[in-house]
Structures are given as structure tokens and as C-alpha cells.
Amino acid sequence: MDIDPTITSYPDIGERAFGKCGRMLVSTTMNVELYMVVTGFLILEGDNLQNLFGDIEFQIFGVTIGGKQSFVVIISLIILPTVWLNNMSILSYISASGVVASIVLLGSILWVAVFDGLGFQANRTQFVNWKGMPTAVSLYAFCYCAHPVFPTLYTSMINPKKFSKVMYVCFLLCTISYASMAIVGYLMFGPTVLSQITLNLPTNKISSKVAIYTTLVNPIAKYGLMIKPLVNSFENQLPINFNKRLFSILIRTAIVISTIIVALAIPFFGYLMSLVGAFLSITASTILPCLCFLRISGDYRTLGFELVVILGIVIMGIAIMIVGTYTSVVEIIGHLYI
């Protein structure tokens, strides 16, 4: 993107590297990944709201919707206006609240453990559970699933020259946050920790409620930004003579409705995100960037340390993708038919 201003998106990079096939592969992988991520946001919201308030129900056109499903629909209606926004600067401010929410969430979890008496005394019968390793690695990959949004962020920055510094800070803070939450969660609950640690917390504690409410802020803050590249892909297909604003709103609304349907059909947050991490995040965030870099830079022609390292990353990514995807699909199918 630095050497060619006409490259403004992740699919553009795929096309520069591998032609139209590269664009199609990158675009498909990126859009499906982002779509599943925002679907996971809705499942997370439904789980935590049900944990707080129990089951509620209401009727739409004579159809009764109750339990977690009702919360998914309510949150989707709240999120919908953020999806209609076009101004990336506004979306960035909304998303920034998600960063604050992550810090508050970690602090609340620590408060529950240290000051509310829950402690770090979980029954940890074994140090490593090898059977759970594919799911764990897949979920770790999912933590970095926002890579396809980077080109969109880069082109939206007032000063793109600071992009690298922004990335260094983001990766450092995210890694510290994710690792801290994983360690604290295991020390508190051991193997009984659920797919969302907030579901383990006692809801009668104020600190627990702060943690849960903070968790609810993140999806609302990030949904619009994460879905933006997918929206752009659809809108770019519209003919020039169409009322773009009207059809844009219709397209965005349709995408939100479709994510509601998927969230209601596959309501397993941990397993679904594991599948996204193994099959899509690893592909979009690890394998394809490496292959595109080698192709565009021409480094694949010369055997050297950099080539060996990058090929090692690609091989590791493919291994995670195969094993993690198989494990996640088996777990989802197993829970669907229980």
C-alpha cells in the first residue's frame, strides 16, 4: 500500500499477488471471517444477558421468541444504527470504547478474585490438557481475527505514516490483555472455566455485574467496524444509477438480520469462534499475508533465513487450520444433536 496508492483493501493485495483468483480467495476468506466474528458477538451478548436477567420472551408477528434468542434480537436492534454509519472516524471513536471496556473487564475479573473472595484456588488436576490444545490454539488465533480490517484502517488514518506504531501498540496491549485473561481465568476456575469467563462469575456481586456489563459494550462498539469491509464488498457491486444510500441501508440491514439467524441456529460461542479461528482467522491473518508477501516481494526466488521463517509460519498455520477445523466441526455437530 505504501508503494502503490491504488491498493486500498486486502482483496487488492491478493489481486496484486495472485491476480483475480487471489482477489476472490482473499475477499471470500475475509468476508466470511468477519461475518462469523460479528455473529459470535451476538451469541456472546445473548449468553451474558440471559445470565444476568434469566429468560424473557416477546412476540413478533405471532411468533414467540424467548430465552437467549430474545436478547440476541434486542441487541441486534441496538447495534443496527452503528452499521448504517459511513464515517470511519465516528466508528473509530465507538470502537475505542471497546478498548476501554477490555481494560475495565480485566480489572473487574481481578477484583472478583482478590477482593470478593473468589480467589485463585481452582482445582487444577493437570497442567496441560492435550485434547483441548486444538481448540485452545484455534481460539488464540481468533484473538487476532481483525487483520483483514487493517487496510481499511490504514486508508482511513489522517497520518498513515504512524500505522506501524499503532500496530506495535495494539499488538502489545492485545497480547497482554488476552494472556492475562487466560491466566486469571484458569487460576480462578481451572478446567471448569466456560467459553466466556463472565458466565462463571457470581451475578450477585457488583464487580461481577461490572464485568458482565462491560463485556456487553465490546460487541456493540466493534460490530460496525468489523462489518465495514463486508458492506463495502456488496456496495461496490451496485450500479452507478442506483440510489446508493437507500440500497446501502437495505444491504446493511439484511446483513445484520442474517447474522441474527446464524446466531440463533448455532448458539455455541466457544466452538463457533474456535472454528472461525482455525479455518478463517489462520487463513486470512497468517497464511495468505505470508504468501502474498512472498509473491509481491519476490523473496520466494532466493533461499534465505526470511524465506525459511515465513514458510515455517505457513506450515504451522496449515497444521492449525486442518486440526483445529476438524476438532471444532466435530464439537459443533456433537452439541447440535445432543
LUMFI-651600 format. One record per residue: x, y, z of N, C-alpha, C, O in turn. Coordinates in steps of 0.02 Angstrom, whole numbers, plus 50000, padded with zeros to 5 digits. Layout:
<pts>
n.u	n.v	n.w	ca.u	ca.v	ca.w	c.u	c.v	c.w	o.u	o.v	o.w
X	Y	Z	X	Y	Z	X	Y	Z	X	Y	Z
...
</pts>
This chain:
<pts>
n.u	n.v	n.w	ca.u	ca.v	ca.w	c.u	c.v	c.w	o.u	o.v	o.w
50041	49940	50000	50000	50000	50000	50043	50063	50000	50022	50115	49974
50104	50059	50028	50149	50117	50028	50175	50132	49958	50183	50190	49939
50188	50079	49920	50219	50089	49854	50167	50098	49799	50184	50120	49744
50104	50081	49812	50052	50086	49762	49987	50112	49793	49951	50074	49825
49972	50177	49785	49913	50207	49816	49846	50177	49791	49795	50186	49823
49848	50142	49734	49785	50113	49708	49763	50052	49748	49706	50030	49742
49809	50025	49789	49792	49969	49832	49761	49997	49896	49796	50029	49936
49696	49985	49906	49661	50015	49963	49627	49963	50008	49597	49981	50058
49632	49899	49989	49597	49849	50029	49637	49783	50028	49683	49775	49988
49618	49738	50071	49650	49673	50075	49642	49634	50009	49690	49604	49986
49582	49632	49979	49575	49598	49914	49620	49628	49860	49643	49591	49816
49633	49694	49862	49679	49725	49814	49749	49694	49820	49783	49683	49770
49769	49680	49882	49835	49649	49894	49835	49579	49865	49884	49558	49834
49780	49542	49875	49775	49475	49847	49779	49475	49772	49809	49430	49742
49747	49526	49740	49748	49530	49667	49818	49548	49642	49840	49520	49592
49853	49593	49677	49920	49611	49657	49966	49550	49660	50012	49543	49619
49954	49506	49708	49997	49447	49717	49979	49390	49669	50023	49361	49638
49915	49374	49663	49895	49314	49626	49840	49326	49575	49808	49278	49553
49829	49388	49555	49779	49402	49504	49708	49398	49530	49696	49404	49590
49661	49386	49484	49590	49384	49503	49574	49327	49550	49530	49334	49594
49608	49271	49542	49597	49214	49588	49618	49233	49659	49585	49215	49708
49673	49271	49664	49696	49294	49729	49646	49341	49761	49633	49337	49821
49618	49386	49721	49567	49433	49747	49506	49394	49772	49479	49409	49826
49484	49346	49733	49424	49308	49752	49436	49268	49817	49393	49267	49861
49494	49237	49822	49510	49197	49881	49514	49241	49944	49485	49225	49995
49552	49296	49938	49560	49341	49995	49493	49371	50015	49476	49374	50074
49455	49394	49965	49391	49426	49979	49342	49378	50013	49309	49397	50061
49339	49317	49987	49293	49267	50016	49312	49250	50087	49270	49250	50132
49377	49236	50098	49401	49218	50164	49389	49275	50214	49365	49264	50269
49406	49336	50193	49400	49394	50236	49327	49407	50255	49311	49418	50313
49284	49406	50206	49214	49423	50219	49178	49370	50261	49139	49387	50305
49192	49306	50247	49161	49253	50287	49186	49257	50359	49148	49247	50406
49251	49271	50367	49279	49276	50434	49247	49332	50474	49224	49321	50530
49244	49391	50444	49215	49449	50479	49141	49437	50494	49115	49457	50546
49107	49404	50447	49036	49388	50456	49027	49343	50517	48982	49354	50558
49068	49292	50523	49062	49245	50579	49083	49278	50645	49056	49261	50698
49130	49324	50641	49152	49359	50702	49094	49400	50731	49081	49396	50791
49061	49439	50689	49005	49480	50714	48946	49437	50736	48908	49456	50779
48939	49378	50704	48889	49330	50727	48905	49306	50798	48861	49299	50840
48969	49294	50809	48991	49275	50876	48977	49329	50928	48962	49314	50985
48983	49392	50907	48967	49448	50952	48895	49442	50978	48882	49452	51037
48849	49424	50933	48778	49419	50953	48767	49361	51001	48728	49367	51049
48802	49305	50989	48796	49248	51034	48822	49267	51103	48791	49250	51154
48878	49302	51105	48907	49324	51169	48858	49369	51207	48850	49361	51267
48826	49415	51171	48778	49460	51203	48720	49420	51232	48699	49431	51289
48693	49374	51193	48637	49334	51216	48653	49293	51277	48613	49289	51324
48713	49261	51278	48733	49221	51335	48737	49262	51399	48711	49242	51451
48770	49320	51395	48780	49360	51455	48717	49394	51480	48706	49399	51540
48674	49416	51435	48611	49446	51456	48565	49395	51488	48530	49410	51537
48564	49335	51461	48524	49282	51491	48551	49264	51561	48512	49250	51607
48617	49265	51568	48648	49251	51633	48628	49304	51684	48621	49288	51743
48620	49366	51662	48602	49421	51707	48528	49422	51724	48509	49429	51783
48486	49416	51673	48414	49429	51682	48370	49367	51677	48309	49371	51686
48400	49309	51661	48359	49250	51653	48322	49251	51587	48340	49289	51541
48270	49212	51581	48232	49208	51518	48178	49262	51515	48143	49274	51563
48173	49294	51457	48116	49337	51443	48088	49315	51375	48121	49279	51338
48028	49337	51360	48000	49319	51294	47954	49375	51269	47925	49412	51308
47949	49379	51202	47903	49426	51171	47881	49396	51104	47910	49347	51081
47832	49426	51074	47804	49400	51011	47816	49448	50953	47808	49509	50960
47835	49418	50896	47841	49456	50833	47800	49421	50780	47814	49364	50762
47748	49455	50756	47704	49426	50705	47677	49358	50726	47672	49311	50687
47659	49354	50790	47629	49293	50816	47678	49239	50834	47659	49186	50859
47743	49251	50823	47795	49202	50840	47826	49221	50907	47850	49277	50916
47827	49175	50954	47855	49187	51021	47930	49175	51020	47954	49122	51001
47967	49226	51042	48040	49220	51047	48058	49227	51121	48040	49277	51152
48092	49178	51148	48109	49180	51219	48180	49161	51232	48216	49140	51187
48201	49167	51295	48268	49148	51316	48322	49190	51285	48313	49250	51274
48377	49158	51271	48435	49193	51243	48420	49224	51176	48447	49276	51158
48376	49192	51137	48359	49217	51070	48330	49288	51073	48344	49329	51029
48290	49301	51124	48259	49367	51129	48313	49421	51140	48308	49476	51113
48363	49406	51180	48417	49454	51193	48458	49466	51130	48480	49522	51117
48469	49413	51090	48506	49420	51027	48470	49470	50982	48502	49513	50951
48404	49464	50977	48365	49509	50934	48367	49580	50960	48375	49627	50921
48360	49589	51026	48360	49656	51056	48427	49691	51044	48428	49750	51024
48482	49656	51056	48549	49685	51046	48560	49702	50972	48592	49752	50957
48534	49661	50928	48542	49674	50856	48509	49740	50837	48535	49777	50795
48451	49753	50866	48416	49816	50852	48455	49876	50878	48454	49930	50849
48490	49866	50934	48532	49920	50962	48593	49932	50918	48614	49989	50908
48622	49878	50892	48682	49882	50851	48668	49911	50782	48710	49944	50753
48609	49898	50755	48592	49915	50686	48610	49987	50666	48638	49997	50612
48594	50038	50706	48612	50107	50686	48687	50118	50676	48707	50159	50635
48729	50082	50714	48802	50090	50705	48825	50061	50639	48875	50083	50611
48787	50012	50613	48805	49982	50548	48787	50029	50491	48818	50025	50438
48738	50072	50501	48718	50120	50449	48768	50176	50440	48766	50212	50389
48813	50186	50489	48861	50242	50485	48911	50231	50429	48934	50175	50417
48929	50285	50394	48980	50283	50343	49046	50313	50366	49099	50297	50340
49042	50357	50415	49101	50395	50437	49146	50350	50480	49129	50332	50536
49204	50332	50452	49250	50288	50487	49278	50320	50551	49294	50285	50599
49284	50387	50551	49310	50420	50611	49263	50411	50670	49284	50402	50727
49197	50414	50655	49147	50403	50708	49152	50331	50733	49149	50318	50793
49159	50284	50685	49165	50214	50704	49227	50202	50747	49227	50160	50792
49281	50238	50733	49342	50229	50771	49333	50250	50843	49359	50218	50889
49295	50304	50854	49282	50327	50922	49238	50276	50959	49249	50261	51018
49188	50249	50923	49145	50198	50953	49187	50136	50971	49179	50107	51025
49231	50117	50926	49273	50058	50937	49322	50070	50994	49339	50023	51031
49344	50133	51002	49391	50149	51057	49360	50133	51125	49395	50115	51172
49295	50140	51130	49261	50124	51193	49268	50049	51208	49268	50029	51266
49276	50009	51156	49287	49938	51165	49355	49924	51197	49362	49876	51235
49405	49965	51181	49471	49957	51211	49466	49971	51286	49492	49933	51327
49433	50026	51304	49423	50043	51374	49385	49987	51409	49400	49969	51466
49334	49960	51374	49294	49906	51403	49337	49845	51419	49326	49812	51470
49384	49829	51375	49428	49771	51386	49469	49779	51449	49478	49732	51488
49495	49840	51460	49536	49854	51519	49493	49849	51582	49514	49820	51633
49433	49879	51579	49388	49877	51636	49368	49805	51652	49362	49785	51710
49357	49765	51599	49337	49695	51608	49391	49656	51646	49375	49620	51694
49453	49663	51625	49508	49628	51658	49514	49650	51731	49524	49609	51776
49507	49716	51743	49510	49742	51811	49454	49715	51854	49465	49700	51913
49395	49708	51826	49337	49683	51863	49346	49609	51882	49329	49588	51937
49373	49570	51835	49385	49499	51849	49436	49492	51906	49426	49450	51950
49489	49532	51904	49539	49530	51958	49508	49551	52024	49525	49523	52077
49463	49600	52023	49431	49624	52084	49388	49567	52114	49388	49557	52175
49352	49531	52071	49312	49475	52095	49356	49424	52130	49338	49397	52183
49414	49410	52101	49459	49359	52129	49492	49381	52194	49496	49343	52242
49516	49444	52195	49556	49467	52251	49514	49494	52309	49527	49478	52367
49464	49535	52293	49428	49571	52346	49359	49542	52362	49332	49555	52416
49331	49503	52316	49265	49474	52329	49267	49401	52352	49216	49368	52357
49328	49378	52366	49334	49313	52398	49334	49252	52353	49337	49196	52378
49329	49262	52286	49327	49203	52242	49396	49169	52240	49400	49108	52238
49448	49210	52240	49516	49183	52246	49541	49147	52185	49509	49145	52132
49601	49117	52193	49635	49080	52139	49647	49008	52161	49702	48981	52155
49594	48977	52187	49602	48911	52216	49566	48857	52175	49541	48809	52203
49564	48865	52109	49530	48815	52068	49565	48748	52071	49625	48744	52081
49526	48694	52061	49553	48627	52061	49586	48613	51993	49552	48598	51944
49651	48618	51992	49688	48608	51929	49722	48539	51932	49777	48531	51958
49688	48491	51904	49711	48422	51909	49770	48406	51863	49808	48361	51878
49777	48444	51809	49833	48431	51763	49856	48497	51733	49817	48542	51722
49920	48500	51719	49949	48562	51694	49931	48574	51621	49917	48630	51601
49930	48520	51581	49914	48526	51510	49861	48475	51492	49868	48416	51507
49809	48498	51458	49757	48453	51432	49767	48450	51356	49743	48493	51320
49802	48399	51333	49821	48395	51263	49761	48389	51216	49764	48411	51159
49707	48358	51241	49647	48351	51199	49616	48419	51184	49585	48429	51131
49625	48466	51229	49597	48533	51218	49643	48580	51181	49624	48637	51167
49703	48557	51163	49752	48601	51131	49728	48628	51064	49737	48687	51051
49698	48587	51019	49675	48615	50955	49625	48672	50964	49628	48722	50929
49578	48663	51011	49529	48717	51024	49562	48778	51052	49546	48834	51033
49610	48768	51099	49645	48824	51130	49684	48865	51079	49681	48926	51079
49721	48830	51036	49761	48865	50985	49715	48901	50935	49730	48956	50912
49659	48869	50918	49612	48899	50871	49582	48963	50901	49574	49013	50866
49565	48961	50966	49538	49020	50999	49590	49075	51004	49574	49134	50999
49653	49056	51014	49707	49106	51016	49714	49140	50948	49725	49200	50945
49708	49101	50895	49711	49129	50828	49652	49177	50817	49659	49228	50784
49595	49159	50845	49536	49202	50837	49546	49271	50869	49517	49320	50846
49588	49274	50920	49602	49338	50953	49628	49390	50904	49620	49450	50914
49661	49367	50850	49691	49414	50802	49654	49412	50735	49684	49418	50682
49588	49404	50740	49548	49395	50679	49534	49461	50643	49504	49460	50589
49554	49517	50671	49538	49582	50640	49588	49603	50586	49582	49658	50559
49637	49562	50571	49688	49580	50521	49659	49605	50455	49685	49654	50427
49606	49573	50428	49580	49597	50364	49555	49670	50365	49546	49700	50313
49544	49697	50425	49520	49766	50430	49578	49815	50424	49567	49875	50413
49640	49792	50432	49697	49837	50434	49702	49884	50373	49711	49944	50383
49696	49859	50311	49700	49905	50254	49647	49960	50256	49660	50017	50238
49586	49942	50279	49533	49992	50285	49551	50044	50337	49539	50104	50327
49581	50022	50393	49603	50070	50444	49659	50114	50418	49660	50174	50430
49705	50084	50381	49763	50121	50355	49740	50178	50309	49765	50234	50315
49694	50163	50264	49672	50214	50217	49628	50266	50251	49617	50320	50222
49603	50252	50310	49560	50300	50345	49598	50344	50394	49570	50391	50422
49663	50330	50404	49702	50368	50452	49720	50437	50425	49733	50445	50365
49720	50487	50469	49741	50554	50449	49815	50554	50431	49836	50587	50384
49855	50516	50469	49926	50511	50456	49946	50437	50452	49965	50407	50502
49942	50407	50392	49957	50336	50383	50028	50317	50402	50043	50258	50413
50073	50366	50405	50143	50350	50422	50149	50323	50494	50198	50291	50510
50099	50336	50534	50101	50312	50604	50069	50242	50611	50062	50217	50667
50051	50213	50555	50016	50148	50556	50057	50095	50592	50030	50057	50633
50122	50090	50577	50164	50039	50608	50167	50047	50684	50164	49998	50721
50173	50109	50706	50175	50121	50779	50109	50101	50811	50107	50072	50865
50054	50116	50776	49988	50097	50802	49984	50021	50808	49957	49995	50858
50010	49985	50759	50008	49912	50760	50049	49884	50818	50027	49837	50852
50109	49912	50829	50151	49888	50883	50115	49895	50950	50115	49849	50991
50085	49953	50961	50049	49966	51024	49989	49919	51030	49977	49891	51084
49951	49912	50975	49891	49869	50977	49908	49797	50992	49877	49765	51035
49959	49770	50958	49978	49700	50969	50003	49689	51040	49988	49638	51071
50041	49737	51066	50067	49731	51134	50010	49730	51185	50007	49687	51228
49965	49779	51179	49910	49783	51227	49862	49724	51221	49840	49696	51272
49847	49703	51159	49802	49646	51148	49831	49582	51177	49797	49544	51211
49895	49570	51163	49927	49509	51187	49930	49507	51263	49916	49455	51293
49947	49563	51294	49947	49566	51368	49877	49554	51395	49868	49517	51443
49827	49585	51364	49758	49578	51387	49734	49507	51380	49706	49479	51427
49744	49476	51321	49721	49407	51309	49756	49358	51356	49724	49315	51386
49823	49364	51361	49861	49318	51403	49842	49325	51476	49836	49275	51512
49832	49387	51499	49813	49399	51569	49745	49367	51584	49736	49336	51636
49698	49377	51538	49631	49349	51548	49633	49273	51550	49599	49241	51590
49673	49243	51506	49679	49170	51504	49709	49143	51568	49684	49094	51596
49761	49175	51593	49795	49153	51654	49749	49161	51715	49742	49115	51755
49719	49220	51720	49674	49234	51777	49614	49186	51776	49595	49159	51828
49586	49176	51717	49528	49130	51711	49545	49060	51733	49505	49027	51766
49604	49036	51714	49624	48968	51732	49639	48963	51807	49620	48913	51839
49672	49014	51834	49687	49012	51906	49624	49015	51948	49622	48987	52003
49572	49050	51923	49510	49056	51961	49465	48995	51955	49436	48973	52005
49459	48967	51895	49408	48916	51883	49437	48850	51857	49401	48800	51853
49500	48849	51838	49530	48787	51814	49494	48759	51753	49473	48797	51710
49486	48693	51749	49454	48662	51691	49379	48676	51686	49347	48659	51636
49349	48706	51738	49277	48720	51736	49262	48788	51705	49204	48807	51699
49313	48824	51685	49301	48889	51654	49261	48881	51590	49275	48836	51550
49210	48923	51580	49166	48918	51522	49194	48957	51463	49246	48990	51469
49159	48953	51406	49184	48986	51346	49189	49062	51354	49228	49095	51320
49148	49089	51400	49153	49159	51419	49160	49161	51495	49117	49137	51531
49215	49189	51519	49229	49187	51591	49175	49222	51631	49165	49206	51690
49140	49270	51600	49087	49306	51636	49030	49260	51656	48993	49275	51703
49022	49204	51621	48969	49156	51638	48986	49117	51701	48942	49085	51730
49050	49118	51722	49070	49085	51784	49061	49130	51845	49061	49105	51902
49053	49195	51835	49052	49242	51890	48986	49242	51928	48933	49233	51897
48988	49251	51994	48925	49256	52033	48891	49322	52017	48921	49375	52025
48829	49320	51995	48795	49381	51972	48771	49425	52029	48746	49480	52016
48780	49403	52092	48758	49445	52148	48811	49494	52171	48798	49536	52215
48871	49491	52141	48924	49537	52159	48924	49597	52112	48913	49590	52051
48937	49657	52139	48939	49717	52098	48995	49713	52047	48985	49731	51989
49053	49689	52067	49110	49683	52021	49095	49635	51964	49116	49646	51908
49057	49582	51979	49037	49535	51926	48991	49569	51876	48998	49559	51815
48944	49608	51902	48898	49643	51857	48935	49694	51813	48918	49703	51755
48985	49727	51843	49026	49774	51803	49061	49736	51747	49062	49760	51690
49088	49678	51762	49123	49638	51712	49075	49616	51656	49092	49620	51597
49016	49594	51675	48968	49570	51626	48942	49627	51583	48938	49621	51521
48925	49684	51614	48901	49741	51576	48955	49768	51530	48941	49790	51474
49018	49765	51553	49073	49787	51511	49082	49742	51451	49097	49765	51396
49072	49676	51462	49075	49629	51406	49023	49645	51353	49034	49634	51294
48966	49670	51376	48912	49686	51329	48929	49747	51286	48901	49755	51232
48974	49790	51309	48992	49850	51272	49034	49834	51211	49026	49864	51158
49079	49785	51218	49127	49770	51165	49095	49754	51098	49113	49786	51048
49048	49706	51094	49017	49691	51030	48981	49751	50999	48984	49762	50939
48946	49788	51042	48910	49847	51016	48959	49897	50987	48944	49929	50936
49017	49904	51019	49068	49952	50996	49102	49931	50932	49121	49973	50891
49111	49865	50923	49153	49842	50868	49115	49813	50808	49144	49804	50755
49051	49800	50816	49013	49767	50763	49017	49807	50698	49032	49778	50645
49003	49872	50701	49001	49913	50640	49068	49916	50605	49071	49915	50543
49122	49921	50643	49189	49925	50614	49208	49859	50582	49238	49858	50527
49193	49803	50615	49211	49738	50589	49173	49720	50525	49200	49686	50481
49111	49744	50520	49070	49726	50462	49082	49772	50403	49057	49758	50348
49120	49825	50412	49130	49876	50360	49159	49848	50295	49131	49863	50242
49213	49808	50296	49239	49781	50233	49188	49738	50195	49185	49739	50134
49148	49699	50232	49096	49658	50201	49044	49702	50168	49021	49688	50112
49023	49755	50202	48975	49802	50174	49002	49834	50110	48967	49840	50061
49066	49853	50113	49098	49884	50054	49098	49837	49994	49087	49859	49937
49109	49773	50007	49111	49724	49952	49043	49720	49916	49041	49716	49855
48989	49722	49954	48922	49720	49925	48906	49786	49890	48878	49786	49835
48923	49841	49922	48905	49906	49894	48942	49921	49829	48917	49957	49786
49003	49895	49823	49042	49907	49762	49011	49873	49701	49029	49888	49644
48965	49826	49713	48932	49791	49657	48871	49829	49632	48842	49810	49581
48850	49882	49668	48790	49919	49648	48802	49960	49585	48855	49992	49579
48756	49961	49538	48762	50004	49479	48762	50078	49498	48734	50097	49550
48794	50119	49457	48802	50190	49473	48734	50225	49477	48726	50271	49517
48685	50205	49435	48621	50240	49432	48573	50222	49489	48518	50248	49492
48594	50178	49535	48552	50160	49592	48556	50213	49646	48606	50249	49652
48503	50217	49687	48505	50259	49747	48549	50223	49799	48525	50181	49837
48612	50240	49799	48660	50202	49838	48646	50205	49913	48655	50155	49948
48624	50262	49937	48612	50267	50009	48555	50221	50031	48560	50188	50083
48501	50220	49993	48445	50178	50009	48464	50105	50007	48451	50067	50054
48497	50084	49952	48516	50014	49946	48571	49996	49996	48575	49939	50018
48612	50045	50015	48663	50033	50065	48631	50015	50132	48652	49967	50165
48580	50052	50151	48544	50038	50214	48511	49970	50211	48512	49932	50260
48481	49953	50153	48449	49888	50145	48499	49831	50150	48486	49781	50183
48556	49840	50118	48609	49788	50120	48633	49778	50191	48640	49721	50214
48647	49832	50226	48673	49828	50294	48622	49796	50342	48640	49756	50385
48560	49815	50332	48507	49786	50374	48500	49711	50360	48491	49672	50407
48505	49692	50297	48499	49622	50278	48557	49581	50309	48547	49524	50330
48616	49610	50310	48674	49575	50339	48663	49564	50414	48676	49509	50439
48639	49615	50448	48625	49608	50520	48573	49554	50533	48580	49513	50578
48519	49555	50493	48466	49504	50501	48494	49434	50491	48477	49387	50527
48537	49426	50440	48565	49360	50426	48609	49336	50483	48610	49277	50499
48647	49382	50515	48689	49362	50572	48646	49341	50631	48665	49297	50670
48588	49373	50638	48541	49353	50691	48520	49280	50680	48520	49240	50727
48503	49263	50618	48480	49195	50602	48534	49144	50618	48520	49092	50647
48596	49158	50597	48651	49111	50610	48664	49105	50684	48677	49050	50709
48662	49162	50720	48674	49161	50793	48622	49119	50829	48638	49085	50878
48561	49121	50805	48507	49081	50836	48513	49007	50818	48494	48963	50857
48540	48993	50758	48545	48924	50735	48604	48887	50766	48600	48827	50780
48661	48923	50777	48721	48892	50805	48743	48932	50866	48790	48971	50861
48710	48924	50922	48722	48967	50981	48780	48944	51026	48774	48948	51087
48834	48919	50996	48890	48893	51036	48950	48938	51026	48990	48929	50979
48958	48987	51070	49009	49039	51060	49079	49010	51055	49115	49024	51007
49099	48970	51104	49168	48945	51105	49185	48903	51045	49237	48913	51014
49141	48856	51027	49155	48811	50972	49152	48847	50904	49191	48833	50859
49105	48894	50898	49099	48931	50836	49161	48975	50826	49187	48980	50770
49184	49009	50879	49243	49051	50874	49306	49010	50863	49353	49033	50831
49307	48950	50890	49363	48904	50878	49365	48886	50804	49419	48883	50774
49307	48873	50774	49304	48857	50703	49327	48917	50661	49365	48909	50613
49304	48976	50679	49324	49037	50643	49399	49047	50649	49433	49063	50600
49426	49037	50709	49498	49046	50719	49540	48997	50679	49589	49016	50648
49519	48933	50680	49558	48881	50646	49554	48886	50570	49604	48882	50536
49493	48895	50545	49483	48891	50473	49492	48958	50438	49521	48962	50384
49466	49012	50468	49465	49077	50435	49518	49125	50459	49553	49156	50419
49525	49132	50525	49574	49180	50552	49645	49160	50533	49685	49203	50513
49661	49097	50541	49728	49073	50522	49741	49085	50448	49796	49105	50429
49691	49072	50407	49699	49082	50335	49707	49156	50317	49753	49175	50282
49661	49198	50343	49660	49269	50325	49715	49309	50358	49740	49357	50330
49735	49289	50419	49782	49329	50458	49853	49302	50458	49899	49338	50478
49862	49240	50437	49930	49211	50440	49953	49183	50373	50004	49204	50346
49914	49137	50345	49937	49102	50285	49938	49149	50224	49989	49156	50191
49881	49181	50209	49877	49224	50150	49923	49284	50152	49954	49300	50101
49930	49320	50209	49977	49376	50210	50049	49354	50194	50085	49389	50159
50068	49296	50221	50136	49271	50208	50145	49255	50134	50196	49274	50104
50096	49221	50104	50102	49202	50034	50101	49264	49989	50138	49268	49940
50057	49313	50005	50055	49374	49966	50121	49412	49971	50145	49439	49921
50150	49415	50030	50213	49450	50039	50269	49417	49998	50307	49452	49964
50272	49351	50001	50324	49316	49963	50316	49328	49888	50365	49338	49852
50254	49327	49865	50241	49336	49793	50257	49407	49770	50289	49416	49719
50234	49457	49809	50244	49527	49788	50317	49547	49795	50344	49582	49752
50350	49526	49849	50419	49546	49861	50469	49507	49818	50524	49531	49805
50449	49447	49795	50494	49406	49756	50544	49368	49797	50590	49337	49770
50536	49369	49864	50584	49335	49908	50583	49259	49901	50630	49225	49921
50529	49232	49871	50524	49160	49864	50576	49132	49815	50588	49072	49813
50606	49177	49775	50655	49154	49725	50723	49138	49756	50762	49102	49727
50736	49165	49816	50801	49157	49847	50794	49124	49915	50756	49148	49958
50829	49069	49925	50827	49034	49989	50867	49072	50040	50928	49082	50032
50834	49094	50093	50868	49131	50146	50831	49123	50211	50781	49088	50215
50857	49156	50263	50828	49150	50329	50755	49173	50330	50712	49140	50360
50741	49230	50297	50673	49257	50296	50625	49208	50263	50569	49198	50288
50645	49179	50208	50602	49131	50173	50587	49070	50216	50531	49047	50219
50638	49045	50251	50630	48986	50294	50580	49001	50350	50537	48961	50365
50588	49061	50381	50544	49080	50436	50471	49086	50412	50425	49061	50444
50462	49119	50355	50394	49130	50329	50362	49064	50309	50303	49052	50322
50400	49020	50276	50374	48954	50258	50356	48914	50321	50307	48877	50321
50397	48922	50374	50382	48889	50437	50315	48912	50466	50277	48872	50493
50302	48978	50461	50239	49007	50485	50181	48979	50445	50128	48963	50473
50190	48974	50379	50137	48949	50335	50122	48876	50352	50063	48857	50356
50173	48835	50360	50163	48764	50376	50128	48756	50444	50083	48715	50451
50149	48796	50493	50116	48795	50558	50043	48815	50552	49999	48784	50582
50030	48866	50512	49961	48889	50501	49918	48836	50469	49860	48827	50489
49945	48801	50419	49907	48748	50385	49891	48691	50434	49836	48664	50433
49940	48673	50476	49929	48620	50525	49873	48639	50575	49830	48598	50590
49875	48702	50599	49824	48726	50645	49756	48726	50611	49706	48707	50641
49755	48748	50548	49692	48752	50511	49660	48683	50504	49600	48676	50516
49699	48632	50486	49671	48565	50475	49647	48534	50540	49589	48512	50545
49691	48533	50591	49674	48500	50654	49619	48539	50691	49571	48509	50716
49626	48605	50694	49578	48646	50730	49509	48645	50698	49458	48643	50733
49507	48647	50632	49442	48646	50597	49406	48580	50608	49346	48579	50622
49443	48525	50603	49412	48459	50614	49384	48454	50685	49328	48432	50695
49424	48475	50734	49402	48471	50804	49340	48514	50816	49293	48492	50850
49340	48574	50789	49284	48620	50800	49219	48595	50768	49166	48599	50798
49225	48569	50707	49166	48543	50672	49136	48484	50710	49075	48479	50717
49179	48439	50734	49155	48381	50772	49119	48404	50835	49067	48376	50853
49147	48455	50870	49116	48479	50932	49048	48512	50918	49000	48502	50956
49044	48552	50865	48981	48586	50848	48928	48536	50830	48871	48540	50853
48945	48487	50787	48897	48435	50768	48873	48396	50829	48814	48380	50835
48920	48381	50873	48903	48343	50933	48853	48380	50977	48807	48349	51004
48861	48447	50983	48816	48486	51025	48749	48500	50990	48698	48508	51024
48749	48503	50925	48686	48514	50889	48639	48455	50897	48578	48464	50897
48666	48395	50905	48624	48335	50907	48617	48307	50977	48594	48250	50987
48639	48347	51028	48628	48325	51097	48557	48340	51118	48537	48325	51175
</pts>
